Amino acid sequence: MSRFKFTFAIPLAAALFLSSGCGKKDSSSPAGGGKTASQSSKNKDTYVHVTISDIDSLDPAWSYDTASHMVIENLYEFLVAYKGGSITELEPQVAEKVPSIENGLLSPDGRTYTFPIRKGIKFHKGGEVTPEDVRYSLIRFMLFDRAGGPSSLLLEPVTGLDSTRKDGKPLDAAYDKAAAAVTVEGDAVVLKLHKPFAPMLTVLASWSPIVSKEWAVAGAGWDGTKETWKAHNNPEKTAEAFYDQENGSGPFLLERWDKKTKEVVLTRFDDYWRGPAKLKRAHIKGVDEFQTRKLMLAAGDADSIYADYLQQPLLKNLPGVELIDDLPRIDMNPSIYFVFDIETKGNPNVGSGKLDGKGVPADFFADVNVRKAFAHSFDYEGFIRDVNRGKGTRAVSFIPKGLFGFNPEQAHYEYDIAKAESYFKKAHGGKLWQNGFKFTLAYNAGNQPREVIANMIKRAVESINPKFQIDTRPIQWSTYLDMSNASKLPMFIMGWAPDFPDPHNFAFPFLHSNGNYPRLQRYKNAEADKLVTAAMTETDAEKRRAMYYRLQQIAYEDVPSLYILNSVLYRTQRSWVKGYVYNPIHPDSPYSCPLYYLSKE
Amino acid sequence: MAKFILKRLAMLPLVLFGVTVLLFGLFNTLSPEMRASIYVKDPRQLAALDEVIRKYGLKDPFHKQYVRWIARVAKGDLGYSETAKMPVTEAIRSFFPATIELSVLAFIPIMVIGVWLGTLSAVYRDKWIDHFSRFVAITGYSLPSFVLGLLLLMVFYGMLKLFPPGRYSLASDLIINGGNYAAYTGMVTVDSLLNGRIGVFFDALKHLILPASSLTYITMALLVRITRSSMLEELGKDYVRTARAKGLPESVVINKHARRNAWIPVITIASILFVQLLGGVLITETVFAYPGIGRWVAQAAVQLDIPGVMGVALLTSTLFVLGNLVADILYAVVDPRIRFQ
């Protein structure tokens, strides 16, 4: 198990140089600190992060977006956690030790993990974390299984099931398998996997945090029994108290989630078992307008802000502000997704819903010629050069460069309007070229690169035939998620941040029919499904690599989505912020991070 | 006077009826499926969209649908706003006080400076003050509000560190959300005084100054020009010449005689401007990250949050009707001939 893990993880770690000091710091302050050193922070014990995304849900079993998850990571704790900036080294958190074959807590066959549970960890609203809470948390995370949610991250390796439902109905076997796989033995929780799964501990370092069973039940949550689990399977977003309340054991507790101002306020938890955080409070505010965010940073009213490479020149000469640049990512952001079976009922994004020049039908993107035409209509290199200011390299598949299984020779699509035109002419038996089409290409409000992508596609496609019309429109993040979940966006732009650093975490969400994006896209390829599942448990590195190469070829042939960039990012913060540690695995990094380590001078 | 007001009030339901029919008619130009999506809170319910259409009678004749809708509106049920993540009535209740605060603070200088500058430019026609007021009006008209907003932010917040965006500072946030502070009206300036928190009052005022100034400058332009032209018309009339011939002081001629008669068009425009401010100032609230109706409806509009947009449209139309009523009453106050007609 250990060897298997290191086979894939070490080359990646080496390639990414992921340590706290790996990013290039570009402090805009005068050399030697000068003015900056003499500047002291406003509100010394309060940290303010100003961003563009609002949160979707605080339920750890529901949330599968970075904006929500980064708040959750500060409210709750996991069995194990990433150590500093490393994506391979783990440290114990709620568990007393990280299981390994050497310490006897991982069985030699790599299937049984024993987690001795730390004593004395308190929940925010009272009570101590018990092994039963841990068991409940893991099982709830798997059985909650909301459509398009994160449950499969645990469900699949633990039970062998990729969903708790068949034909929309909950499977009895799901509860039985989950309950049998997670058991309490004295002061420890034992997790028995269906098959060995190398990245299991890294999954547990980011997912299924520990919740209080007693509090959950009191808040109309699941009581943990077989009789009632189906009523809590795939529930509505706001059905349980977890949606906008919490009772975690993390270093911060939720003071309020102000849906009106899109602001989340966290307060230090003074009884935190590792000792209270240095910061007393943290505000995460939503401000869509970049200039306002920039001015707030310059005035010291924000300690860090969301900013992309388009905005970087405007931030470079701000006194007291530092840019930590060239932070390598292991994500696939941004990517463009086609929906194979668009939900046309009550959908304002598809016009007439027919291929009559005034809309698009449900199967508009089901024709591979349309997808290939769009694939040739995007100027990938131009985007990297002009929008990303030359930062990053061209992505050729859904596996990021540097990660195991990446094929540097993979065939990919280039910007070629002539080829795009020829595919458009072939599409839908020539009817598309003759009648034209119209649909809305939406992006999440405030995300400038995605706005530019939408407009680049619009301009390129509309230049091919005057009958082609694409409206571009910004939508608030949470609504954008809802619309894409409902397959109501014919084509959408999103990014994939890794749940754990393994190619499976890219193959499953990009190509498996139950994966995050194919579910929304209503895309299914039987061969891809089989290969994704097989590659997950394959222990022979070369065989596994071959499987991922084949999957990348399938993605090239089927074109379910377009991959643009192997990215790097930068963080913008006041130089008085101390303790920032970059780890690409943290949600929404480098913009946000675990607040526990931060302080202000 | 009371009879005049009652007559006007009696017409109010009729006007509101017309407005709601118009709004609902516009809403009904959307397909039943699209209107059904209002009732869909979760993507999985989309499969049952036909059931929703049947349940809510979205294919029923217009008049039946209208009666059902207006009955719900009368009960205060305007649907659920996905953008605000709360029912529309609750969203209006929580966003509107911030907008009222901003509108009132902007409206006072709009009236005082607008009328004063308009009067002066009429009295000193083609003198430097007239040119100055023309410059103010033209720039106010032509400057996009986001440019002016950002400019003010850069100078007064970015450079001078005087007036921050948002609604209040972190220090006030601790007091307001600290548990010992009652939100009587939702307006921070008023509530802070009622709670005896002078510091919070001045802090809220500090946050209001830039958006209010931006609105004042942009909105005042029309009022300045209307006041000027109305005053010029009055100043050219015989009664003004007579008043001057009688030897009345110029200040009495202008303030008591001419300006009183020039009020009618000014009141009309002022009432429209005030209601426009109350209806939400989309760009200004967005630029200044000010959580009012405008910022909400801007987000609701781009996200096709129909209940949100309908709710604000209904609120704005009602305000317009009420604004017109107030204007009518004010006409009668400044010109008694109107009530007798």
Interface residues (C-beta under 8 A of the other chain):
Chain A: N43 T46 V48 A147 N234 E236 K237 T238 E255 R256 K259 K260 T261 V265 R281 H283 K285 V287 D288 E289 Q291 T292 L295 M296 A298 A299 D301 E343 K345 G346 N347 P348 A445 R473 P474 I475 Q476 S478 T479 D482 N485 A486 S487 K488
Chain B: S31 E33 M34 R35 A36 S37 V40 K41 D42 P43 R44 L46 L49 E82 T83 A84 K85 M86 A91 S94 F95 L150 L153 M154 Y157 G158 K161 P164 P165 G166 R167 S169 L170 A171 D173 N177 T286 V287 F288 A289 P291 Q299 V302 Q303 L304 D305
